[in-house]
Amino acid sequence: MIIDSSLILTQGSLLMNGKYIRMNNGAPYSAGSLLAPTGPLRRTNGFLISESAAATVIWKNATTPGFRLVPFGSEAIATPIYIPFSTQLSSGSFGDLSIATYKAVGNLPWPLGVTHFNPATGPGNNAAAAVDRFWMLSKTGTSNGNITFFFPAERPVGIVRDC
């Protein structure tokens, strides 16, 4: 799906079903807050359901500083949970920014390129201490910025909701 100006989700979920959404409008959000922005990709109610590394939102020409939000929801179609991904470009250019997410019970399957799930202190499998969700991010530009992502109840005891 190619969006030239804006996509506003007003009701229900848009199941991406392994397909991509390409936002040709590279502009950042112009107003609002992190969770309720005014910009080219926003929601009043509803979510994008990615749940696959192939179901990617591609934000073309994201070169202007500011924040961009992707209104992802969890895979539970009847009662999805809002799990937005947000990034703020402070300098440089994202170029083309690609974002996808999926639930991975027990942290399997791993995303392409991941070869281990070791803890920071050495070898071993750290999957039991990690959120059961992956985010795949890529960009073609050189940039500095911040990211904020949320996850639903797909976490071990003791991990807070916001990262």
Backbone as a chain_set.jsonl record, in Angstrom:
{"seq": "MIIDSSLILTQGSLLMNGKYIRMNNGAPYSAGSLLAPTGPLRRTNGFLISESAAATVIWKNATTPGFRLVPFGSEAIATPIYIPFSTQLSSGSFGDLSIATYKAVGNLPWPLGVTHFNPATGPGNNAAAAVDRFWMLSKTGTSNGNITFFFPAERPVGIVRDC", "coords": {"N": [[0.847, -1.158, 0.0], [0.605, 2.181, -0.86], [0.98, 5.36, 0.423], [0.397, 8.633, -0.286], [-0.115, 11.148, 0.952], [-1.494, 11.164, 3.622], [-2.425, 8.862, 6.257], [-5.049, 8.014, 8.201], [-6.158, 6.322, 10.88], [-9.259, 5.373, 11.974], [-11.076, 3.553, 13.026], [-11.082, 0.259, 14.209], [-8.75, -2.365, 13.188], [-5.956, -2.46, 10.968], [-4.886, -5.039, 9.324], [-1.809, -5.943, 8.316], [-0.835, -8.198, 7.084], [1.606, -9.356, 6.157], [2.346, -7.566, 4.196], [3.617, -4.389, 2.948], [3.519, -0.932, 4.015], [3.961, 2.054, 2.471], [4.932, 5.205, 3.233], [4.877, 8.029, 1.5], [4.962, 10.663, 2.166], [7.289, 12.329, 3.752], [7.289, 14.011, 5.9], [7.608, 15.14, 9.315], [5.644, 14.88, 12.388], [3.416, 17.564, 13.025], [2.134, 18.704, 15.186], [0.525, 18.2, 18.401], [0.892, 15.462, 20.733], [3.293, 12.966, 21.809], [1.828, 10.529, 21.97], [-0.554, 11.261, 20.837], [-0.399, 12.473, 18.122], [-0.416, 15.008, 15.49], [-0.247, 14.499, 12.239], [1.131, 12.913, 9.248], [0.667, 10.121, 9.544], [-1.545, 8.741, 11.56], [-3.806, 8.086, 14.333], [-7.172, 7.861, 15.522], [-8.631, 5.906, 16.548], [-7.879, 2.525, 16.406], [-5.403, 0.406, 14.785], [-2.237, -0.489, 13.294], [-1.545, -3.71, 12.391], [1.217, -5.473, 12.457], [3.025, -7.852, 12.96], [4.878, -9.459, 11.613], [8.057, -9.793, 10.111], [8.08, -9.034, 7.513], [5.923, -7.329, 7.219], [6.068, -4.255, 6.936], [6.4, -0.804, 7.775], [7.327, 1.735, 5.765], [8.898, 4.691, 5.824], [9.33, 7.053, 3.638], [11.945, 9.265, 2.591], [12.489, 10.604, 5.086], [13.601, 13.176, 6.203], [13.415, 15.632, 7.499], [13.901, 17.186, 10.642], [12.182, 16.119, 13.627], [9.367, 14.328, 15.116], [8.169, 10.998, 14.425], [5.554, 8.693, 14.283], [4.434, 5.348, 14.515], [1.464, 3.724, 14.563], [1.255, 0.962, 15.859], [-0.429, -2.093, 16.774], [-1.042, -4.868, 18.981], [-1.146, -8.406, 18.112], [-3.616, -9.504, 18.782], [-6.549, -9.611, 17.427], [-9.267, -9.205, 18.15], [-9.119, -7.783, 20.581], [-6.884, -5.785, 20.429], [-3.831, -4.351, 21.708], [-2.573, -1.135, 22.09], [0.533, -0.425, 20.834], [2.557, 1.688, 20.189], [5.227, 2.831, 18.06], [7.74, 5.178, 18.193], [9.862, 7.708, 16.887], [12.301, 10.25, 17.094], [13.833, 12.497, 15.097], [16.746, 14.223, 15.508], [19.035, 15.285, 14.335], [20.71, 15.217, 11.146], [19.657, 12.765, 8.752], [17.061, 10.393, 8.39], [16.688, 9.224, 5.999], [15.294, 6.706, 4.173], [13.13, 5.202, 6.323], [12.48, 2.193, 7.916], [10.17, 0.094, 9.615], [9.118, -2.648, 11.524], [7.278, -5.056, 13.485], [6.953, -7.955, 15.587], [5.338, -10.518, 17.53], [7.044, -12.901, 19.492], [6.912, -15.748, 20.85], [8.685, -17.065, 23.506], [10.826, -15.947, 22.363], [11.285, -16.793, 19.748], [10.544, -17.12, 16.295], [13.895, -15.944, 15.672], [14.834, -12.693, 14.447], [16.091, -12.094, 11.125], [19.554, -12.29, 10.887], [20.072, -12.246, 13.636], [21.999, -14.033, 15.903], [22.365, -15.087, 18.414], [21.164, -15.138, 21.835], [22.354, -14.133, 24.121], [23.068, -13.153, 27.54], [24.233, -9.897, 28.724], [26.443, -10.333, 30.299], [27.827, -12.574, 29.454], [28.039, -15.888, 27.888], [25.099, -17.922, 27.189], [21.526, -18.528, 27.295], [19.335, -15.928, 27.233], [16.654, -15.568, 26.853], [14.417, -15.98, 28.523], [14.335, -13.763, 30.142], [13.579, -11.653, 28.616], [11.476, -9.505, 26.633], [8.804, -10.853, 24.723], [8.848, -10.003, 21.953], [9.874, -8.616, 18.883], [11.425, -5.856, 17.226], [12.071, -4.621, 14.089], [14.256, -2.484, 12.636], [15.407, -0.155, 10.257], [17.412, 2.13, 8.357], [18.276, 4.389, 5.719], [19.796, 6.634, 5.847], [22.1, 8.847, 7.648], [21.938, 9.567, 10.976], [20.957, 11.215, 14.056], [19.005, 10.515, 16.852], [16.099, 9.736, 18.865], [14.385, 6.854, 20.132], [11.224, 5.462, 20.984], [9.452, 2.804, 22.259], [6.735, 0.565, 22.843], [5.392, -2.211, 24.632], [3.054, -4.875, 25.002], [1.582, -7.17, 27.343], [3.58, -9.058, 26.957], [5.841, -10.037, 28.404], [8.36, -10.98, 30.804], [7.923, -11.392, 34.388], [8.531, -8.491, 36.267], [9.618, -6.821, 34.303], [9.165, -3.604, 33.133], [6.519, -1.79, 31.391], [7.14, 0.292, 29.518], [9.861, 1.155, 27.386]], "CA": [[0.0, 0.0, 0.0], [1.378, 3.409, -0.958], [0.245, 6.515, 0.931], [1.095, 9.829, -0.746], [-0.2, 12.294, 1.856], [-1.719, 10.788, 5.022], [-3.247, 7.711, 6.618], [-5.642, 8.247, 9.509], [-6.933, 5.161, 11.315], [-10.346, 5.882, 12.812], [-11.841, 2.485, 13.666], [-10.636, -1.092, 13.91], [-7.349, -2.645, 12.921], [-5.542, -2.73, 9.606], [-3.989, -6.187, 9.342], [-0.884, -5.762, 7.198], [-0.821, -9.494, 6.409], [2.867, -9.583, 5.473], [2.56, -6.548, 3.159], [4.224, -3.159, 3.439], [2.879, 0.365, 3.817], [4.995, 3.042, 2.159], [4.52, 6.589, 3.43], [5.672, 8.905, 0.642], [5.051, 11.953, 2.839], [8.363, 12.188, 4.726], [7.208, 15.06, 6.919], [7.375, 14.725, 10.702], [4.401, 15.383, 12.956], [3.44, 19.014, 13.152], [1.554, 19.151, 16.455], [0.038, 17.132, 19.26], [1.838, 14.863, 21.668], [3.882, 11.72, 21.352], [0.816, 9.492, 21.816], [-1.695, 11.775, 20.075], [0.189, 13.476, 17.232], [-1.08, 15.462, 14.276], [0.732, 14.321, 11.17], [0.725, 12.11, 8.096], [0.241, 8.769, 9.922], [-2.07, 8.896, 12.915], [-5.012, 7.314, 14.654], [-8.094, 8.251, 16.583], [-8.954, 4.585, 17.068], [-7.4, 1.551, 15.428], [-3.989, 0.061, 14.839], [-1.626, -1.291, 12.248], [-1.114, -4.99, 12.935], [2.357, -5.909, 11.653], [3.202, -9.258, 13.342], [5.724, -10.164, 10.664], [9.186, -8.974, 9.683], [7.776, -8.549, 6.167], [4.873, -6.308, 7.312], [6.905, -3.112, 7.273], [6.048, 0.568, 7.445], [8.491, 2.391, 5.184], [8.692, 6.132, 5.806], [10.254, 7.538, 2.607], [12.479, 10.632, 2.655], [12.307, 11.157, 6.435], [14.802, 14.003, 6.301], [13.173, 16.82, 8.314], [13.863, 16.882, 12.077], [10.875, 16.024, 14.266], [9.063, 12.947, 15.461], [7.296, 10.183, 13.59], [4.948, 7.642, 15.092], [3.729, 4.28, 13.804], [0.47, 3.233, 15.526], [1.119, -0.488, 15.863], [-1.21, -2.776, 17.799], [-0.667, -6.271, 19.14], [-1.803, -9.292, 17.15], [-4.95, -9.926, 19.226], [-7.44, -8.835, 16.558], [-10.495, -8.822, 18.867], [-8.792, -6.771, 21.587], [-5.469, -5.436, 20.337], [-3.299, -3.367, 22.637], [-1.812, -0.11, 21.4], [1.978, -0.511, 21.079], [3.144, 2.588, 19.2], [6.659, 3.034, 17.913], [7.994, 6.578, 17.877], [11.245, 8.128, 16.792], [12.48, 11.685, 16.911], [15.063, 12.852, 14.401], [17.263, 15.489, 16.017], [19.963, 15.821, 13.338], [20.981, 14.294, 10.056], [18.509, 12.314, 7.968], [16.781, 8.962, 8.424], [16.573, 8.706, 4.64], [14.094, 5.866, 4.204], [13.06, 4.547, 7.624], [11.607, 1.008, 7.873], [9.853, -0.41, 10.947], [8.177, -3.767, 11.626], [7.324, -5.696, 14.795], [6.165, -9.18, 15.711], [5.399, -11.268, 18.776], [7.877, -14.098, 19.349], [6.794, -16.501, 22.096], [9.972, -17.683, 23.804], [11.777, -15.235, 21.503], [11.516, -17.529, 18.51], [11.814, -17.162, 15.586], [14.738, -14.756, 15.716], [14.902, -11.936, 13.191], [17.22, -12.351, 10.244], [20.791, -11.678, 11.348], [20.305, -12.498, 15.061], [22.67, -15.328, 15.995], [22.36, -15.587, 19.791], [20.356, -14.386, 22.794], [23.175, -14.186, 25.328], [23.015, -11.992, 28.426], [25.369, -8.98, 28.572], [27.574, -10.793, 31.104], [28.523, -13.727, 28.884], [27.229, -16.831, 27.122], [23.88, -18.478, 27.778], [20.285, -18.087, 26.667], [18.678, -14.927, 28.068], [15.301, -15.369, 26.33], [13.409, -15.953, 29.594], [14.355, -12.443, 30.785], [13.344, -10.641, 27.587], [10.135, -9.342, 26.083], [8.525, -11.763, 23.601], [8.522, -9.18, 20.789], [11.01, -8.028, 18.183], [11.232, -4.715, 16.35], [13.075, -4.555, 13.041], [14.417, -1.085, 12.25], [16.52, 0.135, 9.367], [17.358, 3.442, 7.737], [19.283, 4.54, 4.68], [20.555, 7.847, 6.109], [22.929, 8.967, 8.836], [21.114, 10.433, 11.814], [20.902, 11.127, 15.507], [17.622, 10.629, 17.275], [15.629, 8.926, 19.981], [13.268, 5.974, 19.83], [10.369, 5.037, 22.087], [8.554, 1.741, 21.851], [5.913, 0.003, 23.902], [5.047, -3.609, 24.43], [1.951, -5.304, 25.868], [1.887, -8.115, 28.423], [4.469, -10.086, 26.422], [7.08, -9.819, 29.14], [8.517, -11.7, 32.062], [7.634, -10.643, 35.599], [9.575, -7.551, 36.656], [9.976, -5.888, 33.233], [8.156, -2.561, 33.013], [5.879, -1.732, 30.09], [7.771, 1.238, 28.601], [11.313, 1.099, 27.235]], "C": [[0.901, 1.231, 0.0], [0.496, 4.575, -0.545], [1.022, 7.759, 0.51], [1.003, 10.991, 0.235], [-0.406, 11.873, 3.303], [-2.584, 9.536, 5.125], [-3.73, 7.963, 8.037], [-6.526, 7.055, 9.842], [-7.993, 5.651, 12.284], [-11.132, 4.789, 13.518], [-11.274, 1.137, 13.246], [-9.165, -1.181, 13.597], [-7.118, -2.875, 11.439], [-4.49, -3.824, 9.676], [-3.109, -6.123, 8.098], [-0.638, -7.058, 6.438], [0.446, -9.736, 5.584], [3.186, -8.579, 4.379], [3.19, -5.307, 3.775], [3.286, -1.971, 3.232], [4.008, 1.348, 3.582], [4.393, 4.439, 2.288], [5.42, 7.469, 2.574], [5.828, 10.297, 1.233], [6.08, 11.818, 3.96], [8.311, 13.171, 5.871], [7.02, 14.479, 8.317], [6.009, 15.237, 11.158], [4.514, 16.861, 13.227], [2.927, 19.498, 14.498], [1.123, 17.935, 17.256], [1.129, 16.638, 20.183], [2.377, 13.568, 21.084], [2.822, 10.656, 21.096], [-0.429, 9.961, 21.06], [-1.21, 12.852, 19.108], [-0.755, 13.894, 16.114], [-0.042, 15.392, 13.171], [0.241, 13.355, 10.123], [0.276, 10.68, 8.407], [-0.225, 8.84, 11.363], [-3.338, 8.082, 13.091], [-5.872, 8.084, 15.637], [-8.55, 6.987, 17.297], [-8.497, 3.594, 15.996], [-5.897, 1.427, 15.467], [-3.545, -0.521, 13.51], [-1.146, -2.574, 12.909], [-0.034, -5.531, 12.006], [2.526, -7.421, 11.801], [3.952, -10.097, 12.325], [6.878, -9.232, 10.294], [8.945, -8.386, 8.299], [6.744, -7.427, 6.176], [5.5, -5.024, 7.84], [6.235, -1.795, 6.907], [7.34, 1.228, 6.977], [8.173, 3.873, 5.059], [9.749, 6.713, 4.866], [10.688, 8.974, 2.9], [12.223, 11.313, 3.996], [13.542, 11.984, 6.771], [14.637, 15.218, 7.204], [13.16, 16.44, 9.787], [12.444, 16.942, 12.634], [10.563, 14.578, 14.572], [8.068, 12.322, 14.508], [6.809, 9.022, 14.444], [4.273, 6.628, 14.186], [2.779, 3.651, 14.809], [0.242, 1.724, 15.44], [0.173, -0.931, 16.97], [-0.744, -4.214, 17.867], [-1.511, -7.14, 18.218], [-3.192, -9.745, 17.55], [-5.995, -9.084, 18.503], [-8.692, -8.368, 17.306], [-10.224, -7.707, 19.872], [-7.307, -6.413, 21.524], [-5.096, -4.368, 21.36], [-2.429, -2.41, 21.839], [-0.342, -0.198, 21.795], [2.713, 0.384, 20.072], [4.661, 2.563, 19.209], [6.85, 4.487, 17.507], [9.487, 6.826, 17.789], [11.285, 9.621, 16.55], [13.844, 11.938, 16.287], [15.54, 14.195, 14.938], [18.292, 16.107, 15.074], [20.245, 14.756, 12.284], [19.716, 13.963, 9.295], [18.313, 10.819, 8.185], [16.881, 8.382, 7.019], [15.256, 7.97, 4.549], [14.145, 5.051, 5.491], [12.063, 3.4, 7.544], [11.431, 0.446, 9.272], [8.852, -1.558, 10.819], [8.305, -4.336, 13.038], [6.546, -7.009, 14.738], [6.377, -9.802, 17.076], [6.188, -12.549, 18.522], [7.863, -14.841, 20.68], [8.096, -17.265, 22.327], [11.104, -17.088, 22.989], [12.214, -16.041, 20.299], [10.358, -17.267, 17.563], [12.575, -15.842, 15.73], [14.644, -14.007, 14.401], [16.135, -12.332, 12.397], [18.443, -11.609, 10.765], [21.08, -11.865, 12.827], [20.867, -13.905, 15.194], [22.718, -15.89, 17.407], [21.482, -14.68, 20.655], [21.063, -14.41, 24.149], [22.921, -12.978, 26.224], [24.272, -11.139, 28.239], [26.615, -9.487, 29.289], [28.295, -12.004, 30.54], [27.59, -14.658, 28.153], [26.028, -17.348, 27.914], [22.664, -17.933, 27.073], [19.538, -17.167, 27.622], [17.223, -14.695, 27.656], [14.243, -15.271, 27.426], [13.325, -14.598, 30.287], [14.044, -11.318, 29.803], [11.884, -10.626, 27.148], [9.977, -10.261, 24.88], [8.075, -10.984, 22.363], [9.82, -8.647, 20.201], [10.547, -6.827, 17.372], [12.375, -4.724, 15.356], [13.107, -3.114, 12.531], [15.573, -0.98, 11.265], [16.323, 1.529, 8.788], [18.464, 3.52, 6.697], [20.168, 5.752, 4.924], [21.443, 7.732, 7.334], [22.254, 9.975, 9.739], [21.421, 10.25, 13.289], [19.448, 11.309, 15.911], [17.343, 9.747, 18.466], [14.518, 8.022, 19.498], [12.517, 5.661, 21.121], [9.483, 3.933, 21.559], [7.875, 1.157, 23.074], [5.69, -1.466, 23.613], [3.938, -3.978, 25.401], [2.433, -6.313, 26.905], [2.783, -9.256, 27.972], [5.831, -9.992, 27.098], [7.152, -10.684, 30.384], [8.183, -10.8, 33.248], [8.818, -9.736, 35.911], [10.02, -6.611, 35.571], [8.835, -4.888, 33.098], [7.656, -2.464, 31.593], [6.615, -0.839, 29.104], [9.275, 1.037, 28.567], [11.788, 2.373, 26.588]], "O": [[1.852, 1.308, 0.777], [-0.594, 4.765, -1.085], [2.177, 7.929, 0.902], [1.958, 11.761, 0.347], [0.43, 12.192, 4.148], [-3.354, 9.201, 4.225], [-2.93, 8.107, 8.961], [-7.525, 6.807, 9.166], [-7.675, 6.272, 13.298], [-11.797, 5.066, 14.517], [-11.017, 0.905, 12.065], [-8.425, -0.205, 13.723], [-7.975, -3.417, 10.74], [-3.342, -3.571, 10.042], [-3.595, -6.235, 6.973], [-0.269, -7.021, 5.264], [0.383, -10.248, 4.467], [4.199, -8.721, 3.695], [3.282, -5.197, 4.997], [2.387, -2.004, 2.392], [4.915, 1.463, 4.407], [3.473, 4.807, 1.556], [6.599, 7.639, 2.886], [6.732, 11.037, 0.844], [5.775, 11.252, 5.01], [9.194, 13.17, 6.729], [6.359, 13.455, 8.489], [5.311, 15.93, 10.418], [5.573, 17.356, 13.613], [3.258, 20.609, 14.912], [1.328, 16.793, 16.845], [2.148, 17.298, 20.388], [1.969, 13.135, 20.006], [2.907, 9.944, 20.096], [-1.268, 9.142, 20.685], [-1.569, 14.02, 19.256], [-1.75, 13.227, 15.831], [0.931, 16.146, 13.174], [-0.94, 13.007, 10.103], [-0.435, 10.081, 7.6], [0.584, 8.981, 12.281], [-3.865, 7.483, 12.153], [-5.377, 8.849, 16.465], [-8.821, 6.999, 18.498], [-8.716, 3.821, 14.806], [-5.204, 2.228, 16.094], [-4.357, -0.982, 12.708], [-0.41, -2.521, 13.894], [-0.328, -5.992, 10.904], [2.211, -8.179, 10.883], [3.702, -11.294, 12.185], [6.69, -8.021, 10.178], [9.531, -7.363, 7.944], [6.691, -6.643, 5.228], [5.464, -4.746, 9.039], [5.586, -1.682, 5.867], [8.326, 1.27, 7.712], [7.295, 4.269, 4.292], [10.914, 6.851, 5.239], [9.905, 9.787, 3.391], [11.791, 12.465, 4.038], [14.413, 11.549, 7.523], [15.638, 15.786, 7.64], [12.49, 15.48, 10.166], [11.614, 17.721, 12.166], [11.383, 13.694, 14.323], [7.251, 12.997, 13.881], [7.565, 8.448, 15.227], [3.619, 6.993, 13.209], [3.229, 3.095, 15.812], [-0.815, 1.265, 15.007], [-0.003, -0.237, 17.972], [-0.126, -4.723, 16.932], [-2.474, -6.666, 17.615], [-3.897, -10.325, 16.725], [-6.291, -7.965, 18.924], [-9.131, -7.235, 17.109], [-11.025, -6.78, 19.996], [-6.557, -6.702, 22.457], [-5.937, -3.591, 21.812], [-1.636, -2.839, 21.001], [-0.011, -0.06, 22.972], [3.415, -0.122, 19.196], [5.29, 2.307, 20.236], [6.196, 4.97, 16.583], [10.275, 6.229, 18.522], [10.414, 10.182, 15.886], [14.879, 11.631, 16.879], [14.828, 15.194, 14.837], [18.413, 17.33, 15.017], [20.045, 13.562, 12.507], [18.805, 14.786, 9.204], [19.28, 10.057, 8.167], [17.13, 7.188, 6.857], [14.204, 8.549, 4.821], [15.092, 4.299, 5.719], [10.916, 3.608, 7.147], [12.393, 0.328, 10.03], [7.863, -1.452, 10.094], [9.315, -4.126, 13.708], [5.61, -7.16, 13.953], [7.428, -9.647, 17.699], [6.031, -13.198, 17.487], [8.707, -14.592, 21.541], [8.552, -18.014, 21.463], [12.201, -17.644, 22.925], [13.37, -15.98, 19.881], [9.226, -17.197, 18.042], [11.981, -14.775, 15.888], [14.401, -14.609, 13.355], [17.106, -12.847, 12.953], [18.365, -10.415, 11.053], [22.217, -11.666, 13.253], [20.294, -14.861, 14.67], [23.074, -17.053, 17.591], [21.11, -13.584, 20.238], [20.449, -14.673, 25.183], [22.595, -11.898, 25.73], [25.259, -11.601, 27.666], [27.729, -9.112, 28.926], [29.3, -12.427, 31.111], [26.466, -14.277, 27.824], [25.962, -17.223, 29.137], [22.769, -16.964, 26.321], [19.149, -17.591, 28.71], [16.621, -13.708, 28.079], [13.265, -14.542, 27.266], [12.332, -14.315, 30.958], [14.23, -10.146, 30.132], [11.165, -11.616, 27.283], [10.915, -10.431, 24.101], [7.027, -11.284, 21.791], [10.742, -8.275, 20.926], [9.415, -6.788, 16.891], [13.537, -4.826, 15.75], [12.099, -2.595, 12.053], [16.598, -1.643, 11.426], [15.204, 2.04, 8.736], [19.463, 2.806, 6.782], [21.201, 5.891, 4.269], [21.531, 6.681, 7.97], [22.016, 11.112, 9.333], [22.049, 9.277, 13.707], [18.747, 12.164, 15.368], [18.237, 9.095, 19.004], [13.788, 8.366, 18.568], [13.103, 5.606, 22.203], [8.831, 4.095, 20.528], [8.381, 1.248, 24.192], [5.791, -1.904, 22.467], [3.886, -3.448, 26.511], [3.601, -6.287, 27.292], [2.739, -10.333, 28.567], [6.856, -9.879, 26.426], [6.128, -11.071, 30.947], [8.165, -9.576, 33.114], [9.97, -10.16, 35.83], [10.747, -5.663, 35.866], [7.674, -5.277, 32.964], [8.286, -2.99, 30.676], [6.706, -1.197, 27.929], [9.896, 0.778, 29.598], [12.987, 2.542, 26.364]]}, "num_chains": 1, "name": "protein.A"}
